[in-house]
């Protein structure tokens, strides 16, 4: 992973000192709320329902064990003993005291971490597939390009105050696990007919009040032009994006109203000024960046592990975990392990201090001291020897992290919702727990692959639009209700879910989900997952099950 140089360290130290002074002046009444607002947002600090919320940047989701231990220390000393993993591969603290936030930022700087550009109308944390660099099916490692984008975008003088927040994802694996098509800019690493690697660029994707799948603006961009082309897109957006209405300020609205062809023409015209300029990437610079993501000291191991095969044949529970949570590694004798942070009874994506320190120990012991946060609010140990998988699985039981539900119905993406967020219309966390408790482990495995995402409001932090089953909290005359969508997907063939009908009460939701699953099981053909069955049979059978022969009109 990228290591800071002296410039980086000094920049962070200066930033902490600046915000300490700004915070002290605000608490002393020398800065108004309006004056302090952009200053705190530039440092990842929000005001939530009950307390401030501090969002920590985790570039492309990569964490060292040392950094995780520091996050655990902060959780213990400045929060309530836990942290929250987000869909942007970041970490959030929900209970910091405002006056102590500069101290937290100082602690983060000690381990090359910060909260810069995790909020505000700027370029946010660039995300990627959690298997980047180790996946058996990737075209190229996306992390060096993510780091290039991070360095280009951090403190960019033109893009510090965009019309609205801006999100970029890069995917180098054949299976998209980064929701790339619903980002302001989505970047796929591709190969052209000549065998050259480059980028396919999408623009104008996003969720929220107006969900949109990104449109292709460039079919193949040579690698050297990545930053100049992104710069051109941002310049057009910064100049022409709406600033009079925050609900119409995202680039997706500009692209939709302009039309992708006209928008492409504007970008191409802007690009001619930048193309082959100082931001052009040389092979040496790309190679230098790759050097931060070199392979660890892998051992030469056989492709098949006798110890693993023996454990799989002897322990059915280990075999189930292996089947669900372990992925193929590019290196012979190694495996990728996903730790599901979705145990029933705990908010999805939450880790307590003991678990954080424990995972750091596991990373040191089994995965060269590194881990990754996933788009789905889980954790990955990317470099585990196959011979040690059974040993790792047994260790996970110590802190209730051995769940074998990756990709199953209980592996829910869930925003903090009304329990914390001042914007939420309804709670999310109790809904997730109620659904998890509705199904037995055997039922979950029999149902198979299915995604369920929950958002507490239209801002869609829980990505409900792209869940196979999506649940959205809505306000109906002061009461909390939930709208259900079906057919969403965040994979290679991204789709936006469609509303089933009228909203349901909180008490109804577990039964609603059970009925949806019942229809799927009734109609599925051999080998079909939920999304395939839905695409084949359509919405009507689900409406009939939920509302009767004549589905209620949506309110």
N, C-alpha and C positions, 0 to 999 in steps of 0.2 A: 504494500500500500504506500501511498505517497507520504514522504517524510518532509517536514518543514525545514527550510533553510533559515539563515539568520534574518533575512528580510521578513519572512513569514512570522517569525517569533516577535520581532520588533513591532510589526504591524498589529499583531494581536495585543501586545502589551499597551501600545498607544490607544487602541480602541477601548480596552478595559478602563484605562485611566480617564478617557473622555466620558465614558458612560457613568463612571463613578461620580464625576463632577456634575454631570447633567442630573443624575438621580438626587444628589444632595441638594442641588438648587431647586428641584421640583418639590422635594419634601420640605424645604425651607420656605416655600411659597414664592420663590423668585422666578419660577417658570409656571405658566398656566397649563391647564390640562391640554389645551389645543397645541401649545408649543412643545409639550413633552411627548405628545402622541407619536409624531414621526420619529422621534429619537428612540423611544422604547421599541417601536415596530422594527426599526433597523437592527435591533439587538434581540429580536425574537420574543419580545414580551407582549403578551395579550392581557386584557382584563376579562376574566370569565365571570360566571355567575356568582361564585363564592370566593374566589381568590385569583391572583394573577396566574397565568400559565406561561411557562418558559419552554420554547421549542429549541432543541439542540440540533445543529446540523451534523449529519452523518453522511458525508459525500459517498454517493452510490452505494450506501448501506454498509460500508466496510468499517469494522471496529476491531481494535486490538484488545487483548485481554487486559492490558494496563488501562485502556480507556474505559472498558466496562467496569473495572473496579473503581475508577474515579466516579463514574456515574452512580454506582452503588453508594459510594461515600456521600455524594451530594444528596441522594435520596434519603439517606439516614440522618444527615445533619441539617438539611435545609428543606426537606419535604416530609411526607408522611410514610416513608419507607418503601416506596415503589416508584416505578417509571412506566411510561406507556409507549409502545412501539406504534408508529404511524404508517399509513399507506405510502408516504413519500420516503420511507426507509429512514426516518428521523426518530428522535426520542423526545418525549414531552414530560415535563414535571407540572403537576396541577396545583401545588400548594406552596410555592415559594413566597417569602415575604419580600415586598418590593425593595425595602432598604438593603436586603441581603443579596439581591440579584448581582450587583457588581462583584461581590465575593465569589459567587458561583461562577461567573465568567472568568475570574482570575484562576480558580481551580481548573476550569476547562482548558485554559491556555497552557497550563502546566503539562497537559497531555495532548497538545496540538488539536484542540477542539474549540468550538465557538458557537454562537447563535446568529451569526451574521447572515442576513438575507434569507432567514427562515420565515419572514413575514414581510408585509408591506408590498407595494407595487413595484416589484423588482423581479429579476430572474432567480427563482427559487432553487432548491437542491436538485441537481440533475440525477435522475434515477436510471437504473438499468436492471437487467435480469440478475437475480441473486446467484445464479450459477456462472456468471461471467468469468472467463479465464480457466474454468475447470470442466465445463460441460463437454460431454462426448459429441454433442451435435452442433457446436458453434462454428461459425465461419471465421470469426476473429474475436479477440478479447475486446469488449466494449469499454473497459475501465480506463485505458489511456486516453480515449477520446472524451470520456466523461470528465477526466481530470483537466484536459485541455479546455473544455467548455467551462469548468469551474473557475480556472485561473483567468480566462478571458472575461467572464461575466462578473466576477467579484469586484466590487467597487468601480464597475464600469461607469464613467462619468455621464454618458448619455442615457443609460438605462437604469439609473437609480430611482427615477420617478416615472415609471411607465403609466399608461392609462389604467392598467390593472395588473395584478400578479401574473407571472409568466412561468410556465412549467415545461421542461424538456426531458424527454426520455430517449435512451439509446439502447437498441437491442441487437446483439450479435449472434444470438442463438436462433435456431430454426423454429423452436417453440417459444412464442412470445409470452413471458410471464411478468411483463412490466407495464401492461396496459398502454402500450406505446401509441395506439391510435386515438386515444382520448386525451392527448396532451396538446398544448399550444403548438409545440413542434415535436413530432415523432420522427426518430431517425432509425432506419434499419440498415445494418451492414449487409451489403449485397455483392454479388459477383456478376460482372458483365460477360458478354459473349467471348471476350478476349481473355477471360480468366482473371481480370483485374478486380481488386476489391475497391469498393466505394460506398456511397450512401444513397439510399432512397429516402427522400425527405417528404414528410407529410406536414401540413399546417392547418391550424384552425380547429383542432379537436378540443374537447373539454366536456365536463359534466355540469353540475349546478343547475340553475333555473332553465337553461337552454342546452340540453345535452346534444353534442355534435360529434360525429366521427370525422377525424381529420381527412383532408383531401390531398392527393398527391400533387406536389408542386414541382418536384424534380425526380425523374425516374432514376437517374444515375449521376451522382456528383463525385468527381475524383476526390480522393482523400485530402489532397493539399488545399482544396478550396473550402473545407468545412467551415472554418471560422469566418471567412469573408462572406460566405453565403448566409450564414446565420446572422451576421451583422447587418446584411442587407435587409433580411426579413424584419429584424427588430427596428431598423431605422424607418421602414415604411409604416410599421405598426405604431411606433412612437409618434410619428408625424400625423397619421391619419386616424388613429383610434379615438373613440369617443371619450371625452373627459367630463361631459356634462351629465352623464347618467351611468352610475357604476354597474347597473344591471345590463348595460349595453356596451361596456367598455372592453370586454375580452376580445382577443384577436379573432375568435370564432365568429363574432358578430360582424366584424369588418370584412372577413373573408366571405361570409355568406351574402352580405349586402353588396359587396364589390363584384363577387363572382370569382371563382378560382382562376379562370383564364386571365381576367383583367388584373387580378392581384399578382399573378405570376409575371405579367408584363411589367408591373411597377417594380417588383423585386429585381427582375433581370436588368431593368434600367438602372436601378440603384447599385446593383452588383458590378456593373461595368466600371464604376468609379473605384470600387474596392478590389476587384479581381486582380490577382497577381501583385497586390500591394503588400505592406508590412505584415499583415496577418496571415499571409500565405504560409502553409505548413511545409517545411522541408522534411525530407526523409530522416535527416539527423535529429530534428526536433521530435518527430514521432517516435523514433528509436529511443531517444532520451527519456521520453515519457513512459515507453514500454519498460524501461529499466526499473521503474518504481514498482512494477507488477510482475517481476520475474518469478519463475516457479520456485517453490521452497525446496528444501533438501530432501527430495523424494528418495525413498529406497527402491532398489530393484526388486520387485515382487512378482510372483507368478500371477497370471490372469485369474486363475481359479484358486480359491482358498479352501483347503480341506477343513480347516477349523470352522470356517463360516458354514460350509455345507453340512457339517456334522451338527452344528448348533441349530440350523434351520430344520433339520430332520427330527431333532429331539424336542424342540420347544415350539409349540404351535403359536403361542402369544408373541414370541420373538419373530417368528416367521411372518405373522400378520403385520407387525411393526416394520419389518424389513421391506415387505411388499409395498407398504403404503408410504413410508417416510424416507426410503433410501433410493438415490438416483445414480445413474451410471456416470463414472468419472473418466476423463480423457486419459488418465494414467493407469496403467495396468496395476492391479492389486489394491487400488484405492476406491473410495466411494464418497458420495455427497450425502450428508445426513441433514434432514430438516427436523428441528425441534419444534413441535407444535405448542404454542403458548396459548392454548385454548381449553384449559381444563375447566369443566363445568363448576360453577360457583365463583369463578374469578372473571372479571371483565376481560373480554378478548383483547389480547395484546399487552396485558399488564404483567410486569415482573416485579416481585418483591425483592428487597435487598439481598436476602439469603440466596434467592435464585440467581440474581445478577452475579454475585461473587462466585457461586457454584458454576455457572456457565463459563465465567472467565477461567476457572480452574480446568474445566473440561477442554476449553480451547487450547490451553497450554499443554494439556496431557495428550490430546488426540488430534489437534488440527493446527499445529505450528503457531499457536498463539493468536489466531485470527478467527473472526466470525462475521456473518452478514445478517442484516435485517432484511426481511422480504417485503414485497409489496402487500402481501397478505397478512402482515403483522406477526410473522413467525421468525425464527432464527435458524441460520444454517451454519453447520460446521462443514467446510468445503473439502477437507483433505484428510479423511479418516481411513486408516488401513483396514482392509476387509477383515483381516484376522482379529481385529479389536472391536468389531461392531457389536458382538454379543456382550462384551465387557462394558462398552459404552451404554448399551441399552439397559443393562442392570444398574449402572450408576445413575441413569436418569430417573429411576424410580425413587431415589433418595429425596428428590424435591418435586415429585409428582409431575415430571416433564416427559414421561414415556408414552404419552397418548399417540395412538396409531391412527389418527383421524385426518391426516393431511388430505385435503381435497374432498373430504366428506361433508355431510350436512352440518355437522357441529363445528367445522373449521370456519367460523363466521367472521367476516370483516365487519367491524362495528365501530362507529364513531363514539366519542364520550357521551353525546346526547344531552338531554335535559338535566342529567345529574350534575353536569359541570358547565356546559356551554350556554352562554347567554343568548345565543341565536336560535337555539333548538326549539322546535314546536312540541317535541315529545321526547320521552326517555328512550334510549336505545339499549342500554346494558341489561335492564330487567327482561326485555324482550328476547335478547340473545340467550339469557340463561333459561328462560321458560321453554324456548325451542329446544335447547340442548337437553333439558330434562324430559322432554316429551318422547324421546327415542332411546331405545336400548342400544348398546354397542353392537349387538348382532343385527339389529334393524339397520343401523347406519351402514354397516358393511354390505348388507343385502341391497340397500338402496344404491350404493355406489357413488361415482363421481357426480358432484353437484355443488354449485357455489350459491351461498346465501349471504347477501350484503344488506346491512341496515344503516340508514342515515336518519338523524333526528330532525333534519330540515332540508330545504331545497338546495342548500349549498353542497350537498352530496359528498361530505367528507368520508362517508362509508361506502361510496361508489355503488349505491343501490341500482343505478341505471344499468350497470353491466354485470349484475348478478344474475345467474340463471333464475333465481328467485330474488326479487328486490323488495325491500320494505322501507317505506318512507313515512316518518312521523309528520302528521298534519294537525292543524288546529281547527276544530269544528265547534264554534261558539264557546270557546274557552276550555274545551275538553280535548284530551289527547286521543287521536285516532291514527290509523295506519293504512296507507295505501299500498297495494301489492302489485308488483309488475312481474311478468314472466318473459323468458326468452333472451335475457341479456347475456353478453359474453365479453370478456376483456382479452380474449386470445387472438390468434392470427386473423380469424374471421370475426372481428369485433361486431357486436350487435347491441342495440339499445332495447331494453325491456319495454313491453307494452302493458299499460294499465289493465288489470282484469275487470274492475268495476268499482262500485262504491267502497269506501274505506271501512275498516273493521276496528272494533274496540280492542284495547290491550288484552282483555281476557279472551277474545276470540282468536287471536293470532296463532297460538300453538295448534289449535284445531284446524285453522285455515291451512297452515303448512302441512299438517298431516293429510288433509284432504287432497292437496296438490300432489303430494307424494303418492297417495292412493291411485289417483288417475294415471300418473306416470307408470306405476307398477302394473296397472291393469292393461295398458296399451303398448308397453315397450316390447320391442322385438329383441331377439337374441343379440347380445353385444351392444345394444343401444344405451347410451347414457341419457340423462334427462334432457339435455339440450337437443339431441338428435330426435328424440321422441316428440318433443314440443314442436320442432320445425316440421315434422311429418304430419302430426294430427291437428296442429293449430290450437287456437285459444278456446274454441267452443266447448270441448269436453270439460275443461277446467271451470269454465263459467257455470256450466250446468251443475257440476258437483258442488260449487260454492254458493250458488244463488237459486238453483232450481232451473226448470226448463226455460224460463224467460229471465235472463240476467237483469239485475237492477241497473237502471241508468246511472252512470257515473255522476257524482255531485262535484 
